[in-house]
Amino acid sequence: MGSFRLDPASRPQDAAPRPAGADGLTSAVLLHNARWFTRIRWSVVAVLTGFGAAGILFDPDLLMRFGLLPPGLWPLTMAIILTLLNVWSIRWIRHLPSRTSYPWRGVAANIWFQIVSDLLVLTVLVYRIGPTETVIAFAYLFHITLACIFFGRRDSLAVTTMSAALFLATVFLEAMAVLPRAGIFPHASLGSPDLLRTVTFAVPTVFVWFVVWYLVSTLSDSVRRRDRELDAANTRIVRADEEMNLQMLRVTHDLKAPFSGIESNIQILKHSYWEQIPESVREIIGKIDARSMTLRARIGDILTLGSLRSAPSAQQGVGPVNLRALLDAVFRDLLGLAQERKVAIEITGEASVVSDTRQLKILFSNLISNAIVYSLEGGTVEVGIEEEANRVSVRVADHGIGISDKALPQVFEDFYRTQEAASFNPNSTGLGLAIVRQVARNLRLTIEVESEQGKGTTFHVLIPKNDELKEERTWRES
Amino acid sequence: MARIMIIDDDIEMTDNTAAFLRKQGHEVSVLYTTEGAVRHVSEGKPELVILDVMFPDNPAAGFDLARNIRRTKGINETPIILLTGINQEFPMDFSGKDIDPDWMPVQDFMEKPVQLPALLEQVNRLLKKP
């Protein structure tokens, strides 16, 4: 037995233009980065706290044996300062979404605040650990690289220059004995470092930073440009798709009026002049009627699909839906078809959800009529409503021809029909399950299908029970 | 037999429906526009109105006319069957029984293209005096 799950995937329209800053980064991306920054900072706080605690807890002689000077209280002081800065940043970020919309400038300002405060704290840390004796100065590269990723070239250059200025000022002030010599290694307690050695270390270091800035910012810039191009191309594709859909709807709609005229004439022949028509002509009229029914179903399906595709994903029509009443109404509509095919329908269970009645009715009409059409004569279609913790599951099962494992993932595609289905029901439009997929996307439902060829097919429609759809609409509107 | 008025811009379908109902013995008049329809209904005093929703100049003209008939003295009790050929393109479900009669004061909704035997059944049901 094969199975397939159709999740409420995001619509392509979701990738449409978003408000972005000068460098093309959206507020949502920046906000994600700002949060990520705060999470990274907690790990630095943890390392500093550990180092500070080790300085207090361990015997100074033990530290000296490992070649380290007892750090004193500065690591803990730095950890407290970083904690306060981080808490401040987190509170700032939390308050951002409550404003009208994520303001790009607001999030960018938060990231700037975090970078500048980090650079100042890092400079103190670099000075305390030993700017020229250790490789701690390369910790600035972390911020330079992140600035290149988060910001445009001008801003990342400003971060690089600021890092360079802070670092050079620290090492030169220490070399000129303006700042007392500091460090975690014993030789740091000796006098001021040699100025020439400081220059030969600090200047190439800063040079390396600028080289890194140039390489990363160039790369990041080109990735961002490519991203914008892809975004624009995607927008063009979505617009072209919408235009094509609209054209198809127009053409189909134009076909509908003359077609209704043809149907009306067939009806008047059948219901007003039938007795006067010879048997041979009646047969021809019957064939025309059968063809016109197929065509009507196709026109109806195309218009339904077009209307669902142009509908917003969370419609205004959302409200409480009594699923049992809805399925009973679908049953009444399909009773004629079921009798014609000699198929029984059994509906069990009861539940209510918050959803769109019209779209749910379209979905179940398609699923149940498919179940009837692909059932064997004398078969039964079982429709069961089951209430679960956070959702309601509606099961539509038939004991008909079934779907092969290979075809199962494709059955929701437009105009897709398996060979068996096409030969079993030549009048199928191939759009029924595409309509089901569209409703599932619009209402964010999950659909699971299990099928075995020759045994039958079971669809499970999983409908969220609470107000998730309303929340979704609020989120989209924000 | 009864006086029935069909108001629909689709001439071919209207004429066919009228011919069918006439064959059943009804006296049928037709209007292809909603312009002056209230006056025609007032003068003709049909016992039943079959009304389309969408007209070329106003896609909701049938709704407006149904409300106007309900507001006009002398014809406000006339039963109305509303023909809704708009279901696929219009985000509204007329098939449920929960349509607010204050919002749309009609006796029945039928989806186009109407099956003539089903229409006849509804016509006979609505023409039955209580």
Chai-1 contact restraints between the chains, C-beta under 6 A:
chainA,res_idxA,chainB,res_idxB,connection_type,confidence,min_distance_angstrom,max_distance_angstrom,comment,restraint_id
A,S260,B,P113,contact,1.0,0.0,6.0,A-B,restraint_1
A,G261,B,E12,contact,1.0,0.0,6.0,A-B,restraint_2
A,E263,B,P113,contact,1.0,0.0,6.0,A-B,restraint_3
A,S264,B,M13,contact,1.0,0.0,6.0,A-B,restraint_4
A,S264,B,N16,contact,1.0,0.0,6.0,A-B,restraint_5
A,Q267,B,L116,contact,1.0,0.0,6.0,A-B,restraint_6
A,I268,B,N16,contact,1.0,0.0,6.0,A-B,restraint_7
A,I268,B,F20,contact,1.0,0.0,6.0,A-B,restraint_8
A,H271,B,F20,contact,1.0,0.0,6.0,A-B,restraint_9
A,H271,B,L116,contact,1.0,0.0,6.0,A-B,restraint_10
A,S272,B,F20,contact,1.0,0.0,6.0,A-B,restraint_11
A,S272,B,K23,contact,1.0,0.0,6.0,A-B,restraint_12
A,G300,B,Q88,contact,1.0,0.0,6.0,A-B,restraint_13
A,L303,B,Q88,contact,1.0,0.0,6.0,A-B,restraint_14
A,L303,B,E89,contact,1.0,0.0,6.0,A-B,restraint_15
A,T304,B,Q88,contact,1.0,0.0,6.0,A-B,restraint_16
A,S307,B,Q88,contact,1.0,0.0,6.0,A-B,restraint_17
A,S307,B,E89,contact,1.0,0.0,6.0,A-B,restraint_18
A,R358,B,D93,contact,1.0,0.0,6.0,A-B,restraint_19
